[in-house]
């Protein structure tokens, strides 16, 4: 059955690169986080079981860094796109820079660092804002709280709703991701052949079929593309 595209819908799919110019480190670039830490020590369930204090300390540091960062021109341009389009932001980021820039529909695939959840009942999720988590930070059931983030080996969040949005969007703009983290990167394959599909990044592992790759900094190129969509002629 032919798929019906929503001509007014834009999906923005982002990764750590969009927040790099706000001062939040990416994982894989040189100088990125994995040069300082090993994944196994801080971002897996095994790490949490072995040394939860080290894991909490790692995420407390990430949160401190995120709290002092400000959205950059790429985040702001994406929020401005809502003036004309139905915009869905799907992000691999755990930061809240899209929300702070003013985007009203943000889906997090890998969780949110401003939230914590119970280790006894994962449906108990608390908005803790900029507060750090420590051993002894408890939920209402008196169980330890953990960061509400997806660790390597855990299931991503919101993948079904993300697939739906990607599959009927008329435009898809991918920003600042290496597309090397699965299954998040696979979601982009759900896009229609007829959708306009652009990737802006400094580097990608593998270009998905049908996407145009623009090697550029997010802060420069994202506002350019968005200006064209907002004020140029309708391309859909
Ligand atoms: P990644 O580190 O694998 O890739 C980052 C990509 O961004 C690279 O391809 C790089 O070339 C590009 N990039 C760097 N600076 C850029 C710029 N100024 N403009 C445009 N592109 C730029 O990150 P990923 O693909 O998001 O996947 C890794 C995981 O990292 C995700 O699961 C995410 O949860 C996590 N992460 C999130 C944050 C955050 O919340 N800000 C920070 C670090 C890592």
Boltz pocket constraint, residues with backbone or C-beta under 6 A from the ligand:
constraints:
  - pocket:
      binder: B
      contacts: [[A, 14], [A, 15], [A, 16], [A, 17], [A, 18], [A, 19], [A, 20], [A, 21], [A, 24], [A, 25], [A, 26], [A, 27], [A, 28], [A, 29], [A, 32], [A, 33], [A, 92], [A, 93], [A, 94], [A, 95], [A, 110], [A, 175], [A, 176], [A, 177], [A, 178], [A, 179], [A, 180], [A, 181], [A, 200], [A, 201], [A, 202], [A, 203], [A, 204], [A, 216], [A, 217], [A, 218], [A, 219]]
      max_distance: 6.0
